[in-house]
Amino acid sequence: MLSLQHLFYRPFPVNYFIRKPEKRAPLLALISLLFVLVYRPLGSYPGAYFGYEITMTMYALCVGVAAFASFKLIHLLRGDDATEPWTLLSELLSVGFVLINLGTAVFLSAFLLEESAPRWNWDTYANSLQNTALITGIPMVAATIRQFKTLFSYAGGQETVNLVNIPKSGDPQIIIQTPLKKDDPVFRASQLLYAEADGNYVKFHLLEAHEYGRTDERYGGSTPAGSRTMAGRADERYSGGDEDSAKVSHTHGPDAPILKGRLKVHVKTVRISVDSLEEQLKPYPVFMRTHRAFIVNLRHVREASGNTLGLQLKLSHSADEIPVSRTNVKRFRAMFKTANA
């Protein structure tokens, strides 16, 4: 039986609304507005200067601005290259933080929208928090509850983490959720070289299961003879170049095992969006989306060439070259050093 503390520190997907502030803050405001216009909850009434609809619209605008600021602040405090996974505790604290901020925004905006009255007191503030939490909390909490299924999966009578089961070797098992459950890829972190978007599908370039344990010492295995490790200082792998972008060469078809050197690489094509895959891999700082179509395992990068306009990556056990877009160069360097420290 899991302890409550263990449960709170399990990796968990970032809340649907917090994930993309620019798109989801307006959506949260719109949902809240439609709710109060259709249902008219909690004895809501028109303000002192405007009718009910305009008053609620202005409150919704305040909610949208406060939500955007809260979401962006969470991203800022966490950092784009955060090495610590987002956990259930992170999720609960962040949702609570957002709801308190939204309630505070509604409380302050009431001084402009409502009749002049003694509002500066704890009772009125608590009432604003309660009402706002009931309205905006419904979609946010629903988004959290919807992801609870990722905490557990039961197989063979044993409890395992659906997104990650971290063994002592430091090479976690990863289960990627897809629309077709029977196609859910299961692999160790060290197995995935890179993933490539192909329309509505993603191609997973995976080391064969019987080989992956020997690819990198930091994953808990030993290095095969004749292969190149990534030990040493990360910045020594960068070399200058004039290339602005990189082209990826493909010499294999979908779902075909390829023999590269002494290890086999298998390409598995799965119906899933690269955005969804990126989100599910966020708890693992060894993976990074370097380009709109590529996610790479930073521990398999053996060489990077280019400049601030873009990089080309060469991977162990692969002849392919993976691009790093100009906007991701700085983040790549930071995450690469962290992943290979």
Contacts in CASP RR format, 6 or more apart in sequence:
PFRMAT RR
TARGET T0000
AUTHOR 0000-0000-0000
METHOD contacts of the structure
MODEL  1
MLSLQHLFYRPFPVNYFIRKPEKRAPLLALISLLFVLVYRPLGSYPGAYF
GYEITMTMYALCVGVAAFASFKLIHLLRGDDATEPWTLLSELLSVGFVLI
NLGTAVFLSAFLLEESAPRWNWDTYANSLQNTALITGIPMVAATIRQFKT
LFSYAGGQETVNLVNIPKSGDPQIIIQTPLKKDDPVFRASQLLYAEADGN
YVKFHLLEAHEYGRTDERYGGSTPAGSRTMAGRADERYSGGDEDSAKVSH
THGPDAPILKGRLKVHVKTVRISVDSLEEQLKPYPVFMRTHRAFIVNLRH
VREASGNTLGLQLKLSHSADEIPVSRTNVKRFRAMFKTANA
2 159 0 8 1.000
7 88 0 8 1.000
7 151 0 8 1.000
8 87 0 8 1.000
8 88 0 8 1.000
8 89 0 8 1.000
8 92 0 8 1.000
9 87 0 8 1.000
9 88 0 8 1.000
9 89 0 8 1.000
10 87 0 8 1.000
10 88 0 8 1.000
10 151 0 8 1.000
10 161 0 8 1.000
10 164 0 8 1.000
11 85 0 8 1.000
11 86 0 8 1.000
11 87 0 8 1.000
11 161 0 8 1.000
11 163 0 8 1.000
11 164 0 8 1.000
11 283 0 8 1.000
12 86 0 8 1.000
12 87 0 8 1.000
12 88 0 8 1.000
12 90 0 8 1.000
12 91 0 8 1.000
12 147 0 8 1.000
12 150 0 8 1.000
12 151 0 8 1.000
12 163 0 8 1.000
13 86 0 8 1.000
13 91 0 8 1.000
13 147 0 8 1.000
13 150 0 8 1.000
13 163 0 8 1.000
13 279 0 8 1.000
13 280 0 8 1.000
13 282 0 8 1.000
14 86 0 8 1.000
14 91 0 8 1.000
14 279 0 8 1.000
14 282 0 8 1.000
15 91 0 8 1.000
15 94 0 8 1.000
15 95 0 8 1.000
15 140 0 8 1.000
15 143 0 8 1.000
15 144 0 8 1.000
16 24 0 8 1.000
16 143 0 8 1.000
16 146 0 8 1.000
17 24 0 8 1.000
17 25 0 8 1.000
17 27 0 8 1.000
17 28 0 8 1.000
17 67 0 8 1.000
17 71 0 8 1.000
17 98 0 8 1.000
17 139 0 8 1.000
17 140 0 8 1.000
17 143 0 8 1.000
18 24 0 8 1.000
18 71 0 8 1.000
18 74 0 8 1.000
18 75 0 8 1.000
18 94 0 8 1.000
18 95 0 8 1.000
18 98 0 8 1.000
19 279 0 8 1.000
21 67 0 8 1.000
21 68 0 8 1.000
21 71 0 8 1.000
21 72 0 8 1.000
21 75 0 8 1.000
22 68 0 8 1.000
24 67 0 8 1.000
24 71 0 8 1.000
25 64 0 8 1.000
25 65 0 8 1.000
25 67 0 8 1.000
25 68 0 8 1.000
25 71 0 8 1.000
26 64 0 8 1.000
26 68 0 8 1.000
28 63 0 8 1.000
28 64 0 8 1.000
28 67 0 8 1.000
28 136 0 8 1.000
28 139 0 8 1.000
28 140 0 8 1.000
29 60 0 8 1.000
29 61 0 8 1.000
29 63 0 8 1.000
29 64 0 8 1.000
29 67 0 8 1.000
30 60 0 8 1.000
31 136 0 8 1.000
31 139 0 8 1.000
32 60 0 8 1.000
32 63 0 8 1.000
32 135 0 8 1.000
32 136 0 8 1.000
32 139 0 8 1.000
33 56 0 8 1.000
33 57 0 8 1.000
33 60 0 8 1.000
35 41 0 8 1.000
35 135 0 8 1.000
35 138 0 8 1.000
36 44 0 8 1.000
36 56 0 8 1.000
36 59 0 8 1.000
36 60 0 8 1.000
36 135 0 8 1.000
37 53 0 8 1.000
37 56 0 8 1.000
40 52 0 8 1.000
41 131 0 8 1.000
41 134 0 8 1.000
41 135 0 8 1.000
42 131 0 8 1.000
42 134 0 8 1.000
44 52 0 8 1.000
44 56 0 8 1.000
45 52 0 8 1.000
46 52 0 8 1.000
46 55 0 8 1.000
47 55 0 8 1.000
47 113 0 8 1.000
47 114 0 8 1.000
47 115 0 8 1.000
48 113 0 8 1.000
48 114 0 8 1.000
48 115 0 8 1.000
48 116 0 8 1.000
49 113 0 8 1.000
50 58 0 8 1.000
50 113 0 8 1.000
55 113 0 8 1.000
58 109 0 8 1.000
58 113 0 8 1.000
59 106 0 8 1.000
59 109 0 8 1.000
59 113 0 8 1.000
62 105 0 8 1.000
62 106 0 8 1.000
62 109 0 8 1.000
63 102 0 8 1.000
63 105 0 8 1.000
63 106 0 8 1.000
63 132 0 8 1.000
63 136 0 8 1.000
65 105 0 8 1.000
66 101 0 8 1.000
66 102 0 8 1.000
66 103 0 8 1.000
66 104 0 8 1.000
66 105 0 8 1.000
67 98 0 8 1.000
67 101 0 8 1.000
67 102 0 8 1.000
67 136 0 8 1.000
69 101 0 8 1.000
70 97 0 8 1.000
70 98 0 8 1.000
70 101 0 8 1.000
70 102 0 8 1.000
71 98 0 8 1.000
74 94 0 8 1.000
74 97 0 8 1.000
74 98 0 8 1.000
78 86 0 8 1.000
80 331 0 8 1.000
81 285 0 8 1.000
81 331 0 8 1.000
81 334 0 8 1.000
81 335 0 8 1.000
81 338 0 8 1.000
82 285 0 8 1.000
83 285 0 8 1.000
83 338 0 8 1.000
85 164 0 8 1.000
85 282 0 8 1.000
85 283 0 8 1.000
85 284 0 8 1.000
85 285 0 8 1.000
86 282 0 8 1.000
86 283 0 8 1.000
88 151 0 8 1.000
91 144 0 8 1.000
91 147 0 8 1.000
92 144 0 8 1.000
95 137 0 8 1.000
95 140 0 8 1.000
95 141 0 8 1.000
95 144 0 8 1.000
98 140 0 8 1.000
99 129 0 8 1.000
99 132 0 8 1.000
99 133 0 8 1.000
99 136 0 8 1.000
99 137 0 8 1.000
99 140 0 8 1.000
100 129 0 8 1.000
102 132 0 8 1.000
102 133 0 8 1.000
102 136 0 8 1.000
103 128 0 8 1.000
103 129 0 8 1.000
103 131 0 8 1.000
103 132 0 8 1.000
103 133 0 8 1.000
104 125 0 8 1.000
104 128 0 8 1.000
104 129 0 8 1.000
106 128 0 8 1.000
106 131 0 8 1.000
106 132 0 8 1.000
107 119 0 8 1.000
107 124 0 8 1.000
107 125 0 8 1.000
107 128 0 8 1.000
107 129 0 8 1.000
110 119 0 8 1.000
110 124 0 8 1.000
110 128 0 8 1.000
111 119 0 8 1.000
149 162 0 8 1.000
150 162 0 8 1.000
150 163 0 8 1.000
150 177 0 8 1.000
151 161 0 8 1.000
151 162 0 8 1.000
152 159 0 8 1.000
152 160 0 8 1.000
152 161 0 8 1.000
152 162 0 8 1.000
153 160 0 8 1.000
153 161 0 8 1.000
153 162 0 8 1.000
153 175 0 8 1.000
154 160 0 8 1.000
162 175 0 8 1.000
162 177 0 8 1.000
163 174 0 8 1.000
163 175 0 8 1.000
163 177 0 8 1.000
163 280 0 8 1.000
163 283 0 8 1.000
164 172 0 8 1.000
164 173 0 8 1.000
164 174 0 8 1.000
164 283 0 8 1.000
164 284 0 8 1.000
165 172 0 8 1.000
165 173 0 8 1.000
166 172 0 8 1.000
167 173 0 8 1.000
169 219 0 8 1.000
169 220 0 8 1.000
169 221 0 8 1.000
170 189 0 8 1.000
170 219 0 8 1.000
170 220 0 8 1.000
171 188 0 8 1.000
171 189 0 8 1.000
171 190 0 8 1.000
171 212 0 8 1.000
171 213 0 8 1.000
171 219 0 8 1.000
171 220 0 8 1.000
171 221 0 8 1.000
172 188 0 8 1.000
172 189 0 8 1.000
172 284 0 8 1.000
173 186 0 8 1.000
173 187 0 8 1.000
173 188 0 8 1.000
174 185 0 8 1.000
174 186 0 8 1.000
174 187 0 8 1.000
174 188 0 8 1.000
174 189 0 8 1.000
174 192 0 8 1.000
174 280 0 8 1.000
174 281 0 8 1.000
174 284 0 8 1.000
175 184 0 8 1.000
175 185 0 8 1.000
175 186 0 8 1.000
176 184 0 8 1.000
176 185 0 8 1.000
176 186 0 8 1.000
176 270 0 8 1.000
176 272 0 8 1.000
176 277 0 8 1.000
176 280 0 8 1.000
177 184 0 8 1.000
177 276 0 8 1.000
177 280 0 8 1.000
178 184 0 8 1.000
178 185 0 8 1.000
178 270 0 8 1.000
178 271 0 8 1.000
178 272 0 8 1.000
179 271 0 8 1.000
179 272 0 8 1.000
180 271 0 8 1.000
183 270 0 8 1.000
183 271 0 8 1.000
185 204 0 8 1.000
185 206 0 8 1.000
185 268 0 8 1.000
185 270 0 8 1.000
187 204 0 8 1.000
187 206 0 8 1.000
187 209 0 8 1.000
187 212 0 8 1.000
188 212 0 8 1.000
188 213 0 8 1.000
188 219 0 8 1.000
189 219 0 8 1.000
189 284 0 8 1.000
189 286 0 8 1.000
189 287 0 8 1.000
189 297 0 8 1.000
190 207 0 8 1.000
190 212 0 8 1.000
190 213 0 8 1.000
190 215 0 8 1.000
190 216 0 8 1.000
190 219 0 8 1.000
190 297 0 8 1.000
190 299 0 8 1.000
191 206 0 8 1.000
191 207 0 8 1.000
191 209 0 8 1.000
191 212 0 8 1.000
192 204 0 8 1.000
192 205 0 8 1.000
192 206 0 8 1.000
192 207 0 8 1.000
192 287 0 8 1.000
192 297 0 8 1.000
193 205 0 8 1.000
193 206 0 8 1.000
193 207 0 8 1.000
193 265 0 8 1.000
193 296 0 8 1.000
193 297 0 8 1.000
193 300 0 8 1.000
193 315 0 8 1.000
193 316 0 8 1.000
193 317 0 8 1.000
193 318 0 8 1.000
194 205 0 8 1.000
194 294 0 8 1.000
194 295 0 8 1.000
194 296 0 8 1.000
194 297 0 8 1.000
194 300 0 8 1.000
194 315 0 8 1.000
194 318 0 8 1.000
194 320 0 8 1.000
194 322 0 8 1.000
195 202 0 8 1.000
195 203 0 8 1.000
195 204 0 8 1.000
195 205 0 8 1.000
195 274 0 8 1.000
195 277 0 8 1.000
195 294 0 8 1.000
195 295 0 8 1.000
195 296 0 8 1.000
196 202 0 8 1.000
196 203 0 8 1.000
196 205 0 8 1.000
196 248 0 8 1.000
196 293 0 8 1.000
196 294 0 8 1.000
197 273 0 8 1.000
197 274 0 8 1.000
197 292 0 8 1.000
197 293 0 8 1.000
197 294 0 8 1.000
198 269 0 8 1.000
200 271 0 8 1.000
200 273 0 8 1.000
201 269 0 8 1.000
201 270 0 8 1.000
201 271 0 8 1.000
201 272 0 8 1.000
202 269 0 8 1.000
202 270 0 8 1.000
202 272 0 8 1.000
202 273 0 8 1.000
202 274 0 8 1.000
202 277 0 8 1.000
203 254 0 8 1.000
203 267 0 8 1.000
203 268 0 8 1.000
203 269 0 8 1.000
203 270 0 8 1.000
204 267 0 8 1.000
204 268 0 8 1.000
204 269 0 8 1.000
204 270 0 8 1.000
205 265 0 8 1.000
205 266 0 8 1.000
205 267 0 8 1.000
205 318 0 8 1.000
205 320 0 8 1.000
206 212 0 8 1.000
206 265 0 8 1.000
206 266 0 8 1.000
206 267 0 8 1.000
206 268 0 8 1.000
207 215 0 8 1.000
207 263 0 8 1.000
207 264 0 8 1.000
207 265 0 8 1.000
207 266 0 8 1.000
207 317 0 8 1.000
208 257 0 8 1.000
208 263 0 8 1.000
208 264 0 8 1.000
208 265 0 8 1.000
208 266 0 8 1.000
211 224 0 8 1.000
211 263 0 8 1.000
211 264 0 8 1.000
212 219 0 8 1.000
213 219 0 8 1.000
213 220 0 8 1.000
213 221 0 8 1.000
214 221 0 8 1.000
214 222 0 8 1.000
214 223 0 8 1.000
214 224 0 8 1.000
215 221 0 8 1.000
215 223 0 8 1.000
215 224 0 8 1.000
215 227 0 8 1.000
215 263 0 8 1.000
215 300 0 8 1.000
215 316 0 8 1.000
215 317 0 8 1.000
216 223 0 8 1.000
216 229 0 8 1.000
216 230 0 8 1.000
216 299 0 8 1.000
216 300 0 8 1.000
217 223 0 8 1.000
217 229 0 8 1.000
217 231 0 8 1.000
218 299 0 8 1.000
218 340 0 8 1.000
219 299 0 8 1.000
223 229 0 8 1.000
224 262 0 8 1.000
224 263 0 8 1.000
225 262 0 8 1.000
226 262 0 8 1.000
227 262 0 8 1.000
227 263 0 8 1.000
227 316 0 8 1.000
227 317 0 8 1.000
228 302 0 8 1.000
228 316 0 8 1.000
229 316 0 8 1.000
230 237 0 8 1.000
230 299 0 8 1.000
230 300 0 8 1.000
230 301 0 8 1.000
230 302 0 8 1.000
230 316 0 8 1.000
230 340 0 8 1.000
232 340 0 8 1.000
234 333 0 8 1.000
234 336 0 8 1.000
234 337 0 8 1.000
234 340 0 8 1.000
234 341 0 8 1.000
235 333 0 8 1.000
235 337 0 8 1.000
237 301 0 8 1.000
237 302 0 8 1.000
237 303 0 8 1.000
237 304 0 8 1.000
238 304 0 8 1.000
238 305 0 8 1.000
238 306 0 8 1.000
238 333 0 8 1.000
239 303 0 8 1.000
239 304 0 8 1.000
239 305 0 8 1.000
239 306 0 8 1.000
240 305 0 8 1.000
240 306 0 8 1.000
240 307 0 8 1.000
241 305 0 8 1.000
241 306 0 8 1.000
241 307 0 8 1.000
242 306 0 8 1.000
242 307 0 8 1.000
243 305 0 8 1.000
243 306 0 8 1.000
243 307 0 8 1.000
243 309 0 8 1.000
243 310 0 8 1.000
243 312 0 8 1.000
244 309 0 8 1.000
244 310 0 8 1.000
244 326 0 8 1.000
245 309 0 8 1.000
245 310 0 8 1.000
245 323 0 8 1.000
245 325 0 8 1.000
246 310 0 8 1.000
246 311 0 8 1.000
246 312 0 8 1.000
246 313 0 8 1.000
246 321 0 8 1.000
246 322 0 8 1.000
246 323 0 8 1.000
246 324 0 8 1.000
247 321 0 8 1.000
247 323 0 8 1.000
248 294 0 8 1.000
248 320 0 8 1.000
248 321 0 8 1.000
248 322 0 8 1.000
248 323 0 8 1.000
249 319 0 8 1.000
249 320 0 8 1.000
249 321 0 8 1.000
250 320 0 8 1.000
251 258 0 8 1.000
251 319 0 8 1.000
252 258 0 8 1.000
252 267 0 8 1.000
253 267 0 8 1.000
254 267 0 8 1.000
254 269 0 8 1.000
255 266 0 8 1.000
255 267 0 8 1.000
255 268 0 8 1.000
255 269 0 8 1.000
256 266 0 8 1.000
256 267 0 8 1.000
257 264 0 8 1.000
257 265 0 8 1.000
257 266 0 8 1.000
257 267 0 8 1.000
258 264 0 8 1.000
258 265 0 8 1.000
258 266 0 8 1.000
258 267 0 8 1.000
260 317 0 8 1.000
260 318 0 8 1.000
260 319 0 8 1.000
261 317 0 8 1.000
263 317 0 8 1.000
265 317 0 8 1.000
265 318 0 8 1.000
274 289 0 8 1.000
274 292 0 8 1.000
274 293 0 8 1.000
274 295 0 8 1.000
277 295 0 8 1.000
278 289 0 8 1.000
278 295 0 8 1.000
281 287 0 8 1.000
281 295 0 8 1.000
285 298 0 8 1.000
285 335 0 8 1.000
285 338 0 8 1.000
285 339 0 8 1.000
286 297 0 8 1.000
286 298 0 8 1.000
286 299 0 8 1.000
286 339 0 8 1.000
287 295 0 8 1.000
287 296 0 8 1.000
287 297 0 8 1.000
287 298 0 8 1.000
288 295 0 8 1.000
288 296 0 8 1.000
288 298 0 8 1.000
288 328 0 8 1.000
288 331 0 8 1.000
288 332 0 8 1.000
288 335 0 8 1.000
288 336 0 8 1.000
289 295 0 8 1.000
289 328 0 8 1.000
290 296 0 8 1.000
290 311 0 8 1.000
290 313 0 8 1.000
290 322 0 8 1.000
290 323 0 8 1.000
290 324 0 8 1.000
290 325 0 8 1.000
290 328 0 8 1.000
290 332 0 8 1.000
291 322 0 8 1.000
291 323 0 8 1.000
291 324 0 8 1.000
291 325 0 8 1.000
291 328 0 8 1.000
292 325 0 8 1.000
294 322 0 8 1.000
294 323 0 8 1.000
296 313 0 8 1.000
296 315 0 8 1.000
296 322 0 8 1.000
297 315 0 8 1.000
298 335 0 8 1.000
298 336 0 8 1.000
298 339 0 8 1.000
298 340 0 8 1.000
299 339 0 8 1.000
299 340 0 8 1.000
300 315 0 8 1.000
300 316 0 8 1.000
300 317 0 8 1.000
300 318 0 8 1.000
301 313 0 8 1.000
301 314 0 8 1.000
301 315 0 8 1.000
301 316 0 8 1.000
301 336 0 8 1.000
302 314 0 8 1.000
302 315 0 8 1.000
302 316 0 8 1.000
303 313 0 8 1.000
303 314 0 8 1.000
304 311 0 8 1.000
304 312 0 8 1.000
304 313 0 8 1.000
304 314 0 8 1.000
304 324 0 8 1.000
304 332 0 8 1.000
304 336 0 8 1.000
305 311 0 8 1.000
305 312 0 8 1.000
305 314 0 8 1.000
306 312 0 8 1.000
308 326 0 8 1.000
308 329 0 8 1.000
309 326 0 8 1.000
309 329 0 8 1.000
310 323 0 8 1.000
310 324 0 8 1.000
310 325 0 8 1.000
310 326 0 8 1.000
310 329 0 8 1.000
311 323 0 8 1.000
311 324 0 8 1.000
311 329 0 8 1.000
311 332 0 8 1.000
312 321 0 8 1.000
312 322 0 8 1.000
312 323 0 8 1.000
312 324 0 8 1.000
313 321 0 8 1.000
313 322 0 8 1.000
313 323 0 8 1.000
313 324 0 8 1.000
314 321 0 8 1.000
315 322 0 8 1.000
324 332 0 8 1.000
END
